[in-house]
Amino acid sequence: MITAQVTDKKISATALTELVKLDEAGAIATFSGDVRNNDKNKAVISLNYEIHPTAQAVIEKITNEVASKYEVKAVAVAHRYGLIPIGESAFVVAVSSAHRGPAFECCQELVERVKAELPIWKYQKFADGSTEWVNSA
């Protein structure tokens, strides 16, 4: 089972872990990228992600390509967009496999590929009044 989505709804590692939890899987590896209250020694007061219209197709393509390389049972990937409160998850990956090795490796590659290839841009507002676009070049 492979699930991949970009969504404006709240996401969590717990929810994605439940999607990949199977009796034949002895290992589940997860990653949760959560919105923090600081970046580059500055206080972050808000974070907003903007997506390109192709983002859903891109996250599905990446997820299918990476999952096919490993002996995994199930994969769930979600990246949130829109205004995301401090402390909530922006990007979550969960992978199950019979053994830990493939789960860890697949999870790590998914994180790296999505971060590098998904057409999504982060806009941060800081407490000092400054703003920043990340990954917009």
N, CA, C and O atoms as a GROMACS GRO file, in nm:
protein
  548
    1MET      N    1   0.083  -0.117   0.000
    1MET     CA    2   0.000   0.000   0.000
    1MET      C    3   0.088   0.124   0.000
    1MET      O    4   0.180   0.135   0.081
    2ILE      N    5   0.060   0.215  -0.088
    2ILE     CA    6   0.134   0.340  -0.097
    2ILE      C    7   0.034   0.455  -0.096
    2ILE      O    8  -0.061   0.458  -0.175
    3THR      N    9   0.056   0.551  -0.005
    3THR     CA   10  -0.026   0.669   0.006
    3THR      C   11   0.066   0.791   0.002
    3THR      O   12   0.165   0.796   0.074
    4ALA      N   13   0.033   0.887  -0.080
    4ALA     CA   14   0.110   1.011  -0.088
    4ALA      C   15   0.014   1.126  -0.112
    4ALA      O   16  -0.073   1.119  -0.199
    5GLN      N   17   0.031   1.233  -0.034
    5GLN     CA   18  -0.060   1.345  -0.050
    5GLN      C   19   0.001   1.477  -0.009
    5GLN      O   20   0.087   1.483   0.079
    6VAL      N   21  -0.044   1.582  -0.074
    6VAL     CA   22  -0.026   1.718  -0.025
    6VAL      C   23  -0.165   1.759   0.021
    6VAL      O   24  -0.264   1.733  -0.047
    7THR      N   25  -0.172   1.824   0.135
    7THR     CA   26  -0.302   1.853   0.195
    7THR      C   27  -0.296   1.981   0.277
    7THR      O   28  -0.190   2.019   0.327
    8ASP      N   29  -0.408   2.046   0.291
    8ASP     CA   30  -0.416   2.161   0.380
    8ASP      C   31  -0.473   2.121   0.516
    8ASP      O   32  -0.498   2.207   0.601
    9LYS      N   33  -0.493   1.993   0.536
    9LYS     CA   34  -0.545   1.940   0.662
    9LYS      C   35  -0.429   1.903   0.756
    9LYS      O   36  -0.316   1.882   0.712
   10LYS      N   37  -0.458   1.897   0.884
   10LYS     CA   38  -0.359   1.860   0.985
   10LYS      C   39  -0.310   1.717   0.958
   10LYS      O   40  -0.390   1.629   0.926
   11ILE      N   41  -0.179   1.695   0.971
   11ILE     CA   42  -0.119   1.562   0.954
   11ILE      C   43  -0.042   1.525   1.080
   11ILE      O   44  -0.004   1.612   1.158
   12SER      N   45  -0.020   1.394   1.099
   12SER     CA   46   0.057   1.352   1.216
   12SER      C   47   0.127   1.220   1.190
   12SER      O   48   0.082   1.138   1.110
   13ALA      N   49   0.239   1.201   1.258
   13ALA     CA   50   0.312   1.076   1.248
   13ALA      C   51   0.227   0.961   1.300
   13ALA      O   52   0.235   0.849   1.248
   14THR      N   53   0.148   0.986   1.402
   14THR     CA   54   0.063   0.881   1.459
   14THR      C   55  -0.037   0.830   1.354
   14THR      O   56  -0.056   0.709   1.339
   15ALA      N   57  -0.101   0.922   1.284
   15ALA     CA   58  -0.201   0.884   1.184
   15ALA      C   59  -0.136   0.807   1.068
   15ALA      O   60  -0.191   0.706   1.023
   16LEU      N   61  -0.020   0.853   1.020
   16LEU     CA   62   0.045   0.784   0.909
   16LEU      C   63   0.100   0.650   0.952
   16LEU      O   64   0.100   0.554   0.874
   17THR      N   65   0.148   0.640   1.076
   17THR     CA   66   0.196   0.511   1.128
   17THR      C   67   0.083   0.409   1.128
   17THR      O   68   0.105   0.293   1.093
   18GLU      N   69  -0.036   0.450   1.165
   18GLU     CA   70  -0.150   0.359   1.164
   18GLU      C   71  -0.182   0.310   1.024
   18GLU      O   72  -0.226   0.196   1.006
   19LEU      N   73  -0.159   0.395   0.924
   19LEU     CA   74  -0.185   0.354   0.785
   19LEU      C   75  -0.090   0.243   0.738
   19LEU      O   76  -0.129   0.160   0.656
   20VAL      N   77   0.033   0.242   0.789
   20VAL     CA   78   0.133   0.144   0.741
   20VAL      C   79   0.151   0.026   0.835
   20VAL      O   80   0.228  -0.065   0.805
   21LYS      N   81   0.082   0.027   0.947
   21LYS     CA   82   0.095  -0.081   1.045
   21LYS      C   83   0.025  -0.207   0.993
   21LYS      O   84  -0.097  -0.208   0.972
   22LEU      N   85   0.103  -0.312   0.973
   22LEU     CA   86   0.052  -0.439   0.920
   22LEU      C   87   0.107  -0.554   1.003
   22LEU      O   88   0.217  -0.544   1.057
   23ASP      N   89   0.032  -0.662   1.013
   23ASP     CA   90   0.078  -0.777   1.090
   23ASP      C   91   0.206  -0.838   1.036
   23ASP      O   92   0.286  -0.892   1.112
   24GLU      N   93   0.228  -0.829   0.904
   24GLU     CA   94   0.349  -0.887   0.845
   24GLU      C   95   0.470  -0.794   0.851
   24GLU      O   96   0.579  -0.831   0.807
   25ALA      N   97   0.452  -0.675   0.904
   25ALA     CA   98   0.561  -0.578   0.914
   25ALA      C   99   0.613  -0.574   1.057
   25ALA      O  100   0.540  -0.543   1.151
   26GLY      N  101   0.742  -0.604   1.071
   26GLY     CA  102   0.803  -0.600   1.204
   26GLY      C  103   0.870  -0.468   1.235
   26GLY      O  104   0.916  -0.447   1.348
   27ALA      N  105   0.876  -0.379   1.137
   27ALA     CA  106   0.943  -0.251   1.157
   27ALA      C  107   0.863  -0.138   1.094
   27ALA      O  108   0.806  -0.153   0.986
   28ILE      N  109   0.859  -0.026   1.164
   28ILE     CA  110   0.801   0.096   1.110
   28ILE      C  111   0.899   0.209   1.140
   28ILE      O  112   0.935   0.232   1.256
   29ALA      N  113   0.940   0.279   1.036
   29ALA     CA  114   1.026   0.396   1.051
   29ALA      C  115   0.943   0.519   1.016
   29ALA      O  116   0.869   0.520   0.919
   30THR      N  117   0.957   0.624   1.097
   30THR     CA  118   0.882   0.746   1.072
   30THR      C  119   0.973   0.868   1.078
   30THR      O  120   1.078   0.866   1.142
   31PHE      N  121   0.928   0.972   1.011
   31PHE     CA  122   0.990   1.103   1.018
   31PHE      C  123   0.878   1.204   1.029
   31PHE      O  124   0.778   1.196   0.958
   32SER      N  125   0.896   1.300   1.119
   32SER     CA  126   0.800   1.409   1.130
   32SER      C  127   0.876   1.540   1.130
   32SER      O  128   0.954   1.568   1.221
   33GLY      N  129   0.852   1.621   1.028
   33GLY     CA  130   0.909   1.755   1.022
   33GLY      C  131   0.807   1.852   1.076
   33GLY      O  132   0.703   1.876   1.014
   34ASP      N  133   0.836   1.907   1.192
   34ASP     CA  134   0.740   1.993   1.262
   34ASP      C  135   0.783   2.140   1.254
   34ASP      O  136   0.902   2.171   1.247
   35VAL      N  137   0.685   2.228   1.256
   35VAL     CA  138   0.712   2.371   1.251
   35VAL      C  139   0.770   2.415   1.386
   35VAL      O  140   0.710   2.394   1.491
   36ARG      N  141   0.888   2.476   1.379
   36ARG     CA  142   0.952   2.522   1.502
   36ARG      C  143   0.937   2.673   1.517
   36ARG      O  144   0.902   2.742   1.422
   37ASN      N  145   0.965   2.723   1.635
   37ASN     CA  146   0.945   2.864   1.665
   37ASN      C  147   1.069   2.950   1.638
   37ASN      O  148   1.074   3.066   1.679
   38ASN      N  149   1.168   2.892   1.569
   38ASN     CA  150   1.291   2.968   1.542
   38ASN      C  151   1.357   2.917   1.415
   38ASN      O  152   1.339   2.802   1.376
   39ASP      N  153   1.434   3.005   1.353
   39ASP     CA  154   1.513   2.968   1.236
   39ASP      C  155   1.624   3.073   1.222
   39ASP      O  156   1.597   3.193   1.225
   40LYS      N  157   1.746   3.026   1.206
   40LYS     CA  158   1.861   3.116   1.189
   40LYS      C  159   1.868   3.218   1.303
   40LYS      O  160   1.890   3.337   1.279
   41ASN      N  161   1.850   3.171   1.425
   41ASN     CA  162   1.860   3.256   1.545
   41ASN      C  163   1.756   3.367   1.551
   41ASN      O  164   1.777   3.469   1.616
   42LYS      N  165   1.643   3.347   1.482
   42LYS     CA  166   1.534   3.444   1.484
   42LYS      C  167   1.406   3.373   1.525
   42LYS      O  168   1.385   3.256   1.491
   43ALA      N  169   1.321   3.443   1.598
   43ALA     CA  170   1.194   3.387   1.642
   43ALA      C  171   1.094   3.387   1.526
   43ALA      O  172   1.068   3.492   1.467
   44VAL      N  173   1.039   3.270   1.495
   44VAL     CA  174   0.938   3.256   1.391
   44VAL      C  175   0.801   3.273   1.454
   44VAL      O  176   0.770   3.210   1.555
   45ILE      N  177   0.718   3.360   1.392
   45ILE     CA  178   0.583   3.379   1.445
   45ILE      C  179   0.477   3.313   1.357
   45ILE      O  180   0.367   3.284   1.404
   46SER      N  181   0.510   3.290   1.228
   46SER     CA  182   0.416   3.218   1.143
   46SER      C  183   0.490   3.155   1.025
   46SER      O  184   0.595   3.203   0.983
   47LEU      N  185   0.431   3.048   0.974
   47LEU     CA  186   0.489   2.976   0.861
   47LEU      C  187   0.375   2.936   0.768
   47LEU      O  188   0.273   2.882   0.811
   48ASN      N  189   0.396   2.962   0.640
   48ASN     CA  190   0.296   2.929   0.539
   48ASN      C  191   0.366   2.858   0.424
   48ASN      O  192   0.470   2.904   0.376
   49TYR      N  193   0.311   2.746   0.379
   49TYR     CA  194   0.364   2.675   0.263
   49TYR      C  195   0.273   2.700   0.143
   49TYR      O  196   0.151   2.688   0.154
   50GLU      N  197   0.333   2.733   0.030
   50GLU     CA  198   0.263   2.747  -0.098
   50GLU      C  199   0.306   2.631  -0.187
   50GLU      O  200   0.423   2.593  -0.188
   51ILE      N  201   0.211   2.575  -0.262
   51ILE     CA  202   0.244   2.462  -0.351
   51ILE      C  203   0.216   2.498  -0.496
   51ILE      O  204   0.134   2.584  -0.527
   52HIS      N  205   0.286   2.429  -0.584
   52HIS     CA  206   0.261   2.437  -0.728
   52HIS      C  207   0.146   2.341  -0.760
   52HIS      O  208   0.129   2.242  -0.688
   53PRO      N  209   0.067   2.366  -0.862
   53PRO     CA  210  -0.043   2.276  -0.897
   53PRO      C  211   0.000   2.131  -0.926
   53PRO      O  212  -0.082   2.040  -0.918
   54THR      N  213   0.126   2.109  -0.960
   54THR     CA  214   0.175   1.973  -0.988
   54THR      C  215   0.220   1.900  -0.862
   54THR      O  216   0.263   1.785  -0.872
   55ALA      N  217   0.213   1.962  -0.746
   55ALA     CA  218   0.269   1.903  -0.624
   55ALA      C  219   0.214   1.764  -0.593
   55ALA      O  220   0.290   1.675  -0.556
   56GLN      N  221   0.084   1.743  -0.609
   56GLN     CA  222   0.028   1.610  -0.580
   56GLN      C  223   0.087   1.504  -0.672
   56GLN      O  224   0.125   1.396  -0.625
   57ALA      N  225   0.095   1.532  -0.799
   57ALA     CA  226   0.153   1.435  -0.894
   57ALA      C  227   0.300   1.410  -0.863
   57ALA      O  228   0.347   1.297  -0.873
   58VAL      N  229   0.372   1.513  -0.825
   58VAL     CA  230   0.515   1.498  -0.794
   58VAL      C  231   0.536   1.413  -0.669
   58VAL      O  232   0.623   1.325  -0.669
   59ILE      N  233   0.460   1.436  -0.564
   59ILE     CA  234   0.478   1.358  -0.442
   59ILE      C  235   0.442   1.211  -0.466
   59ILE      O  236   0.505   1.121  -0.409
   60GLU      N  237   0.341   1.186  -0.549
   60GLU     CA  238   0.305   1.047  -0.583
   60GLU      C  239   0.417   0.979  -0.662
   60GLU      O  240   0.451   0.864  -0.635
   61LYS      N  241   0.474   1.051  -0.758
   61LYS     CA  242   0.582   0.996  -0.840
   61LYS      C  243   0.703   0.962  -0.754
   61LYS      O  244   0.758   0.852  -0.764
   62ILE      N  245   0.745   1.055  -0.670
   62ILE     CA  246   0.859   1.032  -0.582
   62ILE      C  247   0.834   0.912  -0.492
   62ILE      O  248   0.919   0.824  -0.480
   63THR      N  249   0.718   0.909  -0.429
   63THR     CA  250   0.686   0.801  -0.335
   63THR      C  251   0.687   0.666  -0.403
   63THR      O  252   0.743   0.570  -0.350
   64ASN      N  253   0.626   0.656  -0.519
   64ASN     CA  254   0.624   0.529  -0.592
   64ASN      C  255   0.764   0.486  -0.637
   64ASN      O  256   0.799   0.369  -0.626
   65GLU      N  257   0.844   0.580  -0.687
   65GLU     CA  258   0.980   0.548  -0.730
   65GLU      C  259   1.065   0.497  -0.615
   65GLU      O  260   1.132   0.395  -0.628
   66VAL      N  261   1.061   0.567  -0.504
   66VAL     CA  262   1.144   0.527  -0.390
   66VAL      C  263   1.095   0.397  -0.330
   66VAL      O  264   1.176   0.308  -0.302
   67ALA      N  265   0.966   0.383  -0.309
   67ALA     CA  266   0.912   0.260  -0.249
   67ALA      C  267   0.946   0.137  -0.331
   67ALA      O  268   0.968   0.029  -0.275
   68SER      N  269   0.950   0.151  -0.463
   68SER     CA  270   0.978   0.036  -0.550
   68SER      C  271   1.121  -0.014  -0.538
   68SER      O  272   1.152  -0.126  -0.581
   69LYS      N  273   1.209   0.064  -0.480
   69LYS     CA  274   1.350   0.026  -0.466
   69LYS      C  275   1.377  -0.060  -0.343
   69LYS      O  276   1.483  -0.121  -0.333
   70TYR      N  277   1.283  -0.065  -0.250
   70TYR     CA  278   1.305  -0.132  -0.122
   70TYR      C  279   1.201  -0.239  -0.097
   70TYR      O  280   1.091  -0.234  -0.152
   71GLU      N  281   1.236  -0.335  -0.013
   71GLU     CA  282   1.141  -0.439   0.027
   71GLU      C  283   1.057  -0.386   0.143
   71GLU      O  284   1.081  -0.418   0.260
   72VAL      N  285   0.958  -0.306   0.108
   72VAL     CA  286   0.871  -0.247   0.209
   72VAL      C  287   0.729  -0.300   0.193
   72VAL      O  288   0.690  -0.345   0.085
   73LYS      N  289   0.655  -0.296   0.301
   73LYS     CA  290   0.516  -0.343   0.301
   73LYS      C  291   0.418  -0.230   0.270
   73LYS      O  292   0.322  -0.249   0.196
   74ALA      N  293   0.444  -0.112   0.328
   74ALA     CA  294   0.353   0.001   0.309
   74ALA      C  295   0.429   0.131   0.331
   74ALA      O  296   0.525   0.138   0.408
   75VAL      N  297   0.382   0.236   0.261
   75VAL     CA  298   0.444   0.368   0.270
   75VAL      C  299   0.334   0.473   0.274
   75VAL      O  300   0.237   0.465   0.199
   76ALA      N  301   0.350   0.572   0.361
   76ALA     CA  302   0.258   0.685   0.366
   76ALA      C  303   0.341   0.813   0.379
   76ALA      O  304   0.427   0.825   0.466
   77VAL      N  305   0.313   0.907   0.290
   77VAL     CA  306   0.384   1.035   0.288
   77VAL      C  307   0.280   1.146   0.279
   77VAL      O  308   0.186   1.138   0.201
   78ALA      N  309   0.299   1.250   0.360
   78ALA     CA  310   0.208   1.365   0.354
   78ALA      C  311   0.287   1.494   0.377
   78ALA      O  312   0.369   1.502   0.467
   79HIS      N  313   0.260   1.593   0.294
   79HIS     CA  314   0.316   1.726   0.314
   79HIS      C  315   0.201   1.824   0.320
   79HIS      O  316   0.115   1.827   0.232
   80ARG      N  317   0.200   1.903   0.423
   80ARG     CA  318   0.093   2.000   0.443
   80ARG      C  319   0.127   2.133   0.377
   80ARG      O  320   0.245   2.167   0.364
   81TYR      N  321   0.026   2.206   0.337
   81TYR     CA  322   0.046   2.341   0.285
   81TYR      C  323  -0.054   2.434   0.352
   81TYR      O  324  -0.147   2.391   0.420
   82GLY      N  325  -0.032   2.564   0.330
   82GLY     CA  326  -0.114   2.665   0.397
   82GLY      C  327  -0.046   2.710   0.524
   82GLY      O  328   0.071   2.680   0.547
   83LEU      N  329  -0.119   2.783   0.606
   83LEU     CA  330  -0.068   2.832   0.733
   83LEU      C  331  -0.063   2.718   0.833
   83LEU      O  332  -0.166   2.654   0.860
   84ILE      N  333   0.055   2.690   0.888
   84ILE     CA  334   0.071   2.578   0.981
   84ILE      C  335   0.120   2.634   1.115
   84ILE      O  336   0.224   2.698   1.119
   85PRO      N  337   0.046   2.610   1.222
   85PRO     CA  338   0.086   2.661   1.353
   85PRO      C  339   0.217   2.600   1.404
   85PRO      O  340   0.252   2.487   1.370
   86ILE      N  341   0.288   2.677   1.484
   86ILE     CA  342   0.409   2.630   1.549
   86ILE      C  343   0.376   2.501   1.625
   86ILE      O  344   0.274   2.492   1.694
   87GLY      N  345   0.463   2.401   1.611
   87GLY     CA  346   0.446   2.274   1.682
   87GLY      C  347   0.373   2.167   1.604
   87GLY      O  348   0.379   2.050   1.641
   88GLU      N  349   0.302   2.205   1.497
   88GLU     CA  350   0.231   2.104   1.417
   88GLU      C  351   0.321   2.050   1.307
   88GLU      O  352   0.418   2.114   1.268
   89SER      N  353   0.288   1.932   1.258
   89SER     CA  354   0.367   1.867   1.153
   89SER      C  355   0.340   1.928   1.017
   89SER      O  356   0.226   1.956   0.980
   90ALA      N  357   0.450   1.949   0.941
   90ALA     CA  358   0.439   1.999   0.804
   90ALA      C  359   0.467   1.888   0.704
   90ALA      O  360   0.419   1.894   0.591
   91PHE      N  361   0.546   1.788   0.743
   91PHE     CA  362   0.589   1.682   0.652
   91PHE      C  363   0.610   1.555   0.732
   91PHE      O  364   0.686   1.554   0.829
   92VAL      N  365   0.541   1.447   0.691
   92VAL     CA  366   0.550   1.320   0.764
   92VAL      C  367   0.568   1.205   0.666
   92VAL      O  368   0.506   1.201   0.560
   93VAL      N  369   0.655   1.112   0.704
   93VAL     CA  370   0.678   0.989   0.628
   93VAL      C  371   0.669   0.872   0.725
   93VAL      O  372   0.724   0.878   0.835
   94ALA      N  373   0.600   0.765   0.684
   94ALA     CA  374   0.596   0.641   0.761
   94ALA      C  375   0.613   0.524   0.664
   94ALA      O  376   0.548   0.518   0.560
   95VAL      N  377   0.703   0.431   0.701
   95VAL     CA  378   0.734   0.317   0.615
   95VAL      C  379   0.737   0.192   0.700
   95VAL      O  380   0.798   0.189   0.807
   96SER      N  381   0.670   0.086   0.653
   96SER     CA  382   0.676  -0.042   0.723
   96SER      C  383   0.742  -0.146   0.634
   96SER      O  384   0.730  -0.144   0.511
   97SER      N  385   0.813  -0.237   0.699
   97SER     CA  386   0.879  -0.348   0.630
   97SER      C  387   0.895  -0.463   0.727
   97SER      O  388   0.871  -0.449   0.847
   98ALA      N  389   0.935  -0.576   0.675
   98ALA     CA  390   0.955  -0.692   0.762
   98ALA      C  391   1.068  -0.667   0.862
   98ALA      O  392   1.060  -0.711   0.976
   99HIS      N  393   1.173  -0.596   0.818
   99HIS     CA  394   1.290  -0.570   0.901
   99HIS      C  395   1.325  -0.422   0.898
   99HIS      O  396   1.282  -0.351   0.807
  100ARG      N  397   1.402  -0.374   0.994
  100ARG     CA  398   1.428  -0.231   1.010
  100ARG      C  399   1.509  -0.168   0.897
  100ARG      O  400   1.484  -0.053   0.862
  101GLY      N  401   1.603  -0.240   0.839
  101GLY     CA  402   1.690  -0.182   0.738
  101GLY      C  403   1.616  -0.117   0.622
  101GLY      O  404   1.634   0.002   0.597
  102PRO      N  405   1.533  -0.191   0.552
  102PRO     CA  406   1.458  -0.130   0.441
  102PRO      C  407   1.367  -0.016   0.485
  102PRO      O  408   1.350   0.081   0.411
  103ALA      N  409   1.308  -0.026   0.603
  103ALA     CA  410   1.220   0.081   0.651
  103ALA      C  411   1.298   0.210   0.673
  103ALA      O  412   1.256   0.316   0.629
  104PHE      N  413   1.414   0.200   0.742
  104PHE     CA  414   1.498   0.318   0.764
  104PHE      C  415   1.546   0.379   0.633
  104PHE      O  416   1.536   0.500   0.613
  105GLU      N  417   1.597   0.294   0.544
  105GLU     CA  418   1.655   0.342   0.418
  105GLU      C  419   1.550   0.408   0.330
  105GLU      O  420   1.574   0.515   0.273
  106CYS      N  421   1.436   0.346   0.318
  106CYS     CA  422   1.328   0.401   0.237
  106CYS      C  423   1.279   0.533   0.296
  106CYS      O  424   1.258   0.630   0.223
  107CYS      N  425   1.262   0.538   0.426
  107CYS     CA  426   1.216   0.659   0.493
  107CYS      C  427   1.314   0.774   0.468
  107CYS      O  428   1.272   0.884   0.434
  108GLN      N  429   1.442   0.748   0.486
  108GLN     CA  430   1.541   0.853   0.467
  108GLN      C  431   1.543   0.902   0.323
  108GLN      O  432   1.549   1.023   0.299
  109GLU      N  433   1.539   0.812   0.226
  109GLU     CA  434   1.541   0.855   0.086
  109GLU      C  435   1.415   0.934   0.051
  109GLU      O  436   1.422   1.032  -0.023
  110LEU      N  437   1.301   0.892   0.104
  110LEU     CA  438   1.178   0.968   0.079
  110LEU      C  439   1.189   1.111   0.133
  110LEU      O  440   1.151   1.206   0.065
  111VAL      N  441   1.242   1.126   0.253
  111VAL     CA  442   1.257   1.259   0.312
  111VAL      C  443   1.347   1.344   0.223
  111VAL      O  444   1.312   1.458   0.190
  112GLU      N  445   1.461   1.291   0.184
  112GLU     CA  446   1.556   1.368   0.104
  112GLU      C  447   1.499   1.404  -0.033
  112GLU      O  448   1.513   1.517  -0.078
  113ARG      N  449   1.434   1.309  -0.099
  113ARG     CA  450   1.379   1.335  -0.233
  113ARG      C  451   1.264   1.435  -0.228
  113ARG      O  452   1.257   1.526  -0.311
  114VAL      N  453   1.173   1.419  -0.133
  114VAL     CA  454   1.061   1.513  -0.124
  114VAL      C  455   1.114   1.654  -0.094
  114VAL      O  456   1.070   1.750  -0.156
  115LYS      N  457   1.206   1.665   0.000
  115LYS     CA  458   1.262   1.797   0.033
  115LYS      C  459   1.329   1.861  -0.088
  115LYS      O  460   1.323   1.983  -0.105
  116ALA      N  461   1.394   1.780  -0.172
  116ALA     CA  462   1.467   1.832  -0.287
  116ALA      C  463   1.380   1.859  -0.409
  116ALA      O  464   1.409   1.950  -0.487
  117GLU      N  465   1.272   1.781  -0.427
  117GLU     CA  466   1.200   1.784  -0.554
  117GLU      C  467   1.056   1.833  -0.550
  117GLU      O  468   1.002   1.873  -0.653
  118LEU      N  469   0.993   1.832  -0.434
  118LEU     CA  470   0.853   1.874  -0.429
  118LEU      C  471   0.842   2.025  -0.452
  118LEU      O  472   0.912   2.102  -0.386
  119PRO      N  473   0.758   2.069  -0.546
  119PRO     CA  474   0.744   2.212  -0.571
  119PRO      C  475   0.658   2.279  -0.463
  119PRO      O  476   0.537   2.298  -0.478
  120ILE      N  477   0.726   2.313  -0.353
  120ILE     CA  478   0.660   2.375  -0.238
  120ILE      C  479   0.756   2.479  -0.181
  120ILE      O  480   0.877   2.458  -0.177
  121TRP      N  481   0.700   2.591  -0.137
  121TRP     CA  482   0.782   2.700  -0.088
  121TRP      C  483   0.733   2.747   0.047
  121TRP      O  484   0.612   2.760   0.070
  122LYS      N  485   0.828   2.772   0.135
  122LYS     CA  486   0.797   2.813   0.272
  122LYS      C  487   0.814   2.964   0.288
  122LYS      O  488   0.916   3.020   0.248
  123TYR      N  489   0.714   3.028   0.346
  123TYR     CA  490   0.718   3.171   0.375
  123TYR      C  491   0.710   3.188   0.526
  123TYR      O  492   0.611   3.151   0.589
  124GLN      N  493   0.817   3.245   0.582
  124GLN     CA  494   0.823   3.262   0.727
  124GLN      C  495   0.814   3.410   0.764
  124GLN      O  496   0.868   3.496   0.695
  125LYS      N  497   0.744   3.437   0.874
  125LYS     CA  498   0.742   3.570   0.933
  125LYS      C  499   0.812   3.560   1.068
  125LYS      O  500   0.790   3.467   1.145
  126PHE      N  501   0.899   3.659   1.094
  126PHE     CA  502   0.978   3.660   1.216
  126PHE      C  503   0.928   3.767   1.313
  126PHE      O  504   0.864   3.864   1.272
  127ALA      N  505   0.959   3.749   1.439
  127ALA     CA  506   0.917   3.842   1.543
  127ALA      C  507   0.974   3.982   1.522
  127ALA      O  508   0.915   4.080   1.566
  128ASP      N  509   1.089   3.993   1.454
  128ASP     CA  510   1.151   4.124   1.430
  128ASP      C  511   1.087   4.198   1.313
  128ASP      O  512   1.131   4.308   1.278
  129GLY      N  513   0.983   4.140   1.251
  129GLY     CA  514   0.913   4.204   1.140
  129GLY      C  515   0.963   4.162   1.002
  129GLY      O  516   0.899   4.194   0.902
  130SER      N  517   1.075   4.093   0.995
  130SER     CA  518   1.128   4.048   0.867
  130SER      C  519   1.055   3.922   0.820
  130SER      O  520   0.988   3.854   0.898
  131THR      N  521   1.069   3.893   0.691
  131THR     CA  522   1.008   3.774   0.632
  131THR      C  523   1.111   3.705   0.543
  131THR      O  524   1.214   3.762   0.508
  132GLU      N  525   1.081   3.580   0.507
  132GLU     CA  526   1.173   3.505   0.422
  132GLU      C  527   1.098   3.398   0.345
  132GLU      O  528   1.014   3.327   0.401
  133TRP      N  529   1.129   3.387   0.215
  133TRP     CA  530   1.086   3.274   0.134
  133TRP      C  531   1.199   3.173   0.134
  133TRP      O  532   1.316   3.210   0.117
  134VAL      N  533   1.167   3.046   0.154
  134VAL     CA  534   1.267   2.939   0.155
  134VAL      C  535   1.238   2.846   0.038
  134VAL      O  536   1.122   2.812   0.013
  135ASN      N  537   1.342   2.804  -0.033
  135ASN     CA  538   1.332   2.716  -0.151
  135ASN      C  539   1.259   2.782  -0.266
  135ASN      O  540   1.192   2.715  -0.344
  136SER      N  541   1.270   2.913  -0.277
  136SER     CA  542   1.198   2.983  -0.384
  136SER      C  543   1.287   3.022  -0.500
  136SER      O  544   1.240   3.084  -0.596
  137ALA      N  545   1.414   2.988  -0.494
  137ALA     CA  546   1.506   3.028  -0.601
  137ALA      C  547   1.502   2.928  -0.715
  137ALA      O  548   1.572   2.945  -0.815
   0.00000   0.00000   0.00000
